[in-house]
Amino acid sequence: MTFITPLNLTIMTKASFIFLFAIVLFSCSKKDDNNCATDVAHISGSYKITKVTYKPDAASPESDYFNTLFTDACERDNLYTFKSDGTYLLADVGIACDPIDSDDGTWSISGNTMQIDGEPIVVEKFDCKILVLKNSGIDVDGDELRLTLTRE
């Protein structure tokens, strides 16, 4: 038979307090970035395209399309900067293309639709770090192209 002495009770109380404190500490989470607003202020910034997938139709699985869309290695490390004034800049960084591949234009956002040079594209996900854009009807009706951009 085990007897609980005042010393054991103190140790158990302290251990319980530490355990409870750890639970509270680790259950508190920081700001939920999954609810980041899809507006100019939050999307503005620099990104690299880190993933591209393509589905020819709804019944088909997604396939990796990164190297198909960006056939030259110099295109795969470009930096896309969406500025808060509604302009964007595509900068040829890293491996430089010959001739240098850069571009600029306009962009805007309304709800979950982003306009890039007047062309609509759906913002499928945005968590302030990852921006997933989906475009449909690229080659045929019902196809889907997804671009995953990661903030730099």
C-alpha positions as CSV (number, residue, x, y, z in Angstrom):
1,M,0.0,0.0,0.0
2,T,1.4,3.4,-0.9
3,F,0.9,6.4,1.3
4,I,0.9,9.9,0.0
5,T,3.1,12.1,2.1
6,P,3.1,15.9,2.0
7,L,6.3,15.8,0.0
8,N,4.8,13.4,-2.6
9,L,1.7,15.6,-2.7
10,T,3.9,18.7,-3.4
11,I,5.8,17.0,-6.1
12,M,2.6,15.7,-7.7
13,T,1.0,19.2,-7.5
14,K,4.0,20.7,-9.1
15,A,4.1,18.0,-11.8
16,S,0.4,18.5,-12.5
17,F,0.8,22.3,-12.7
18,I,3.7,21.9,-15.2
19,F,1.7,19.4,-17.2
20,L,-1.3,21.7,-17.3
21,F,0.8,24.7,-18.2
22,A,2.4,22.8,-21.1
23,I,-1.0,21.8,-22.4
24,V,-2.2,25.4,-22.3
25,L,1.1,26.8,-23.8
26,F,1.1,24.4,-26.7
27,S,-2.6,24.5,-27.4
28,C,-2.4,28.2,-28.0
29,S,-1.7,28.8,-31.6
30,K,-0.5,31.9,-33.4
31,K,-2.5,33.7,-36.0
32,D,-4.3,31.4,-38.4
33,D,-2.7,32.3,-41.8
34,N,-5.3,30.1,-43.6
35,N,-7.7,33.0,-43.3
36,C,-5.4,35.6,-44.9
37,A,-7.4,38.2,-46.9
38,T,-7.2,38.0,-50.6
39,D,-6.7,41.7,-51.2
40,V,-4.0,43.9,-52.7
41,A,-2.4,44.6,-49.3
42,H,-1.9,40.9,-48.4
43,I,-1.1,39.6,-51.9
44,S,1.4,42.3,-52.7
45,G,5.0,40.9,-52.6
46,S,7.5,38.7,-54.4
47,Y,6.9,35.1,-55.3
48,K,8.5,32.2,-57.2
49,I,6.4,29.6,-59.0
50,T,7.1,26.3,-57.1
51,K,4.6,24.0,-58.6
52,V,2.5,23.7,-61.7
53,T,-0.1,21.0,-62.3
54,Y,-2.5,20.3,-65.2
55,K,-5.7,18.3,-65.6
56,P,-7.0,17.8,-69.2
57,D,-10.5,17.2,-67.7
58,A,-12.4,16.7,-64.4
59,A,-12.0,12.9,-64.5
60,S,-8.2,13.0,-65.1
61,P,-5.7,13.1,-62.3
62,E,-3.4,16.2,-61.9
63,S,0.0,15.8,-63.5
64,D,3.2,17.7,-62.9
65,Y,3.4,20.4,-65.6
66,F,6.2,22.6,-64.2
67,N,8.9,21.5,-66.7
68,T,6.4,21.3,-69.5
69,L,5.3,24.9,-69.0
70,F,8.8,26.2,-68.2
71,T,11.0,24.2,-70.7
72,D,14.2,26.2,-70.0
73,A,15.8,26.1,-66.6
74,C,16.3,29.8,-66.7
75,E,12.5,30.3,-66.6
76,R,12.0,28.1,-63.5
77,D,13.6,30.6,-61.0
78,N,12.0,33.8,-62.1
79,L,10.7,36.2,-59.5
80,Y,7.1,37.6,-59.8
81,T,6.5,40.8,-57.8
82,F,2.9,42.0,-57.4
83,K,3.2,45.7,-56.3
84,S,0.5,47.4,-54.3
85,D,0.0,50.0,-57.0
86,G,-1.6,47.4,-59.2
87,T,1.5,46.6,-61.4
88,Y,3.6,43.5,-61.5
89,L,7.1,42.8,-62.5
90,L,8.6,39.5,-63.8
91,A,12.3,39.5,-63.1
92,D,14.7,37.0,-64.6
93,V,16.8,36.1,-61.6
94,G,19.1,33.2,-60.9
95,I,19.9,31.5,-64.1
96,A,19.5,34.2,-66.8
97,C,17.8,33.5,-70.0
98,D,19.3,34.8,-73.3
99,P,17.8,37.2,-74.0
100,I,16.8,38.1,-70.5
101,D,13.2,37.1,-69.8
102,S,11.4,40.0,-68.0
103,D,8.0,41.4,-68.2
104,D,5.6,43.9,-66.5
105,G,2.0,44.6,-66.5
106,T,-1.1,45.2,-64.4
107,W,-2.9,43.1,-61.8
108,S,-5.9,43.5,-59.6
109,I,-8.0,41.4,-57.2
110,S,-11.7,41.2,-56.5
111,G,-13.0,38.5,-54.2
112,N,-11.3,35.3,-55.3
113,T,-10.6,36.5,-58.9
114,M,-7.3,37.9,-59.8
115,Q,-6.9,39.8,-63.1
116,I,-3.4,39.7,-64.6
117,D,-3.2,41.9,-67.7
118,G,-7.0,41.7,-67.9
119,E,-7.1,37.9,-67.8
120,P,-9.1,36.4,-65.0
121,I,-7.6,33.7,-62.8
122,V,-9.1,32.1,-59.7
123,V,-7.3,32.4,-56.4
124,E,-7.9,28.9,-55.1
125,K,-5.8,29.3,-51.9
126,F,-3.9,32.1,-50.2
127,D,-2.4,31.8,-46.7
128,C,-0.1,34.8,-46.9
129,K,2.8,32.5,-47.9
130,I,1.4,30.2,-50.6
131,L,-0.8,31.6,-53.4
132,V,-2.5,28.9,-55.6
133,L,-4.0,30.2,-58.9
134,K,-6.3,28.1,-61.0
135,N,-7.1,28.8,-64.7
136,S,-9.6,26.7,-66.6
137,G,-10.2,26.3,-70.3
138,I,-6.5,26.8,-71.3
139,D,-6.4,24.3,-74.2
140,V,-9.9,22.7,-74.0
141,D,-13.1,23.3,-72.1
142,G,-12.9,21.7,-68.6
143,D,-9.1,21.6,-68.3
144,E,-7.4,23.1,-65.3
145,L,-3.9,24.6,-64.8
146,R,-2.8,25.3,-61.2
147,L,0.2,27.5,-60.4
148,T,1.5,27.5,-56.9
149,L,3.5,30.6,-56.0
150,T,5.6,30.8,-52.8
151,R,6.3,34.1,-51.2
152,E,10.0,35.0,-51.1
